Amino acid sequence: MCGIVGLFCKTETHRHELGRLTAVMLREMRDRGPDSAGFAVYDPGIVGRTRITVLAEGLEVDWGQVAAALERVLGAEVTVRPVHDHAVFSTGGDGRTVRQWIIDNVAGASVLSYGDQIELYKAVGDPDLVAERYDLAGRAGTHALAHTRMATESAVTTNGSHPFVTGADTCLVHNGSLSNHNRLRRFLEARGESFQTENDSEVAAGYLSWRMRSGDTISGALEGALSDLDGFYTFAIGVADGFAILRDPIACKPAVVAETDDWVAMSSEYRAIARLPGANDAEIWEPEPARIYAWSLAA
Amino acid sequence: MSGVARVFDLAEVSGRELNQALHDAPSGESFEVVNPRGAHAVACGITADINVVVRGSVGYYCAGMHERGRVLVEGNASTGLAENVMSGVVHITGNATMSAGATGCGGLLVVGGNAGARCGISMKGVDIVVGGNVGHMSAFMAQAGNLVVCGDAAADLGDSIYEAQIFVRGNVESLGADCVRKEIRPEHLDTLGRLLAAAGEAADGAKPGDFRRYGSARRLYNFTIDNVDALAAAAETAAATNTEVAGS
């Protein structure tokens, strides 16, 4: 069991309080996943600048020194903002290069996300405390995904917490378990994906990133997932301009979606949606099995 | 039902307090539940002939193990609505998600909207009337009782079914293993007439003649004619329970 929430602001109305509303939803999903939690928030950011969120749990890292080293590698300016045991780098240089450089050169650090719009935080412990420590409630933006984890396929660690990212501005939260992730991980590694954990959900994120880097849209990548992923899943996937939902064909893992003129929300359970402004008048439905649902800011 | 309904506001009191009050109530009392906001296990384990109205949507296992009495939900319900219902009536005006009426042994479950996957899974005598559609694998391993679907049924309807009966007014995407279409005889029209009447407006104006019947081909499970008396006795018990309920 795990808890998923996603909130996508179709209009400006609630963007200033995106984080607060996401925190309200996350709180309702605490008892589905008390082991750990994480969230990703998308905001427009600054055009031409990529942000890279890094986790250095239990490490003393001189982030200024890392930024200086990255500037030499990239030949571009790099700034850094520490947030407890996370740090958010910002640069006009290539985010994917930064990701790989940090993985290769900062021992013990994990790159949680990179992209123009995404920041991503995760930690072990009470989801409410995780939200508070990284100030989820204070964040504005267009859309957010969050997850509460009850670990099944791998250990209770921060790195095993969701969301997972392996591509630019792409992240995934997962309720369920995959059965073919080891074989799929080897397949993807042979095609240039790199993984930082033993977690099955990270493989699903890597699969989508690989498909999208190969030219697929998010919907195309999810079509592929339906035939290539074996196991139970309800996925919520964030991309730069929107989010998507997919449940496996058996659909054992719950999901509910609600939509108003201003927002689309999805969650493992309705009670996370019930507290959103306008929830009583929202159109509410259960996503069908093996059907891709996607919302885009462009649409 | 007599007297003024006692009101429980789930924004103020816990579900546990509500359920304890329902368990302690003598037959004839009425209750109103407000602000359920998707809470789990609302109105579970009722055993008296009481009347409960829930104004809003509920979470998992609403009216689980329900016996006698009546629960009306004005909204939607999540997984396991009326799971293992024994008798009485559970009625929701909106949609139900997965496994509505699962393992129900008797009584009547009415879903005004759609029911999700595995509606009536392993049902053991409950009657279920769904005004809209049902999801995939509904009536999976259903053993006794009636599932009436006024809309469409998704894939693998009645997979591995035993002796329950399924009636569908709309389209059936596909039948599961060992589930076949069967002829409608007068006794089936009587059953449909009784259940559609009990469901009232939720039945969407459906008439008994609008339905097709599905049931077990009896090739998959170990059906032997020597046990037919036991089957008939079980069916009679279920029918007796349901008739009593429908008449109350």
Interface residues (C-beta under 8 A of the other chain):
Chain A: E28 A251 P254 V256 E269 Y270 R271 A272 I273 A274 R275 I284 W285 E286 E288 P289
Chain B: R37 G38 A39 H40 S57 G59 Y60 N76 S78 T79 N95 T97 M98 G116 A117 G135 H136
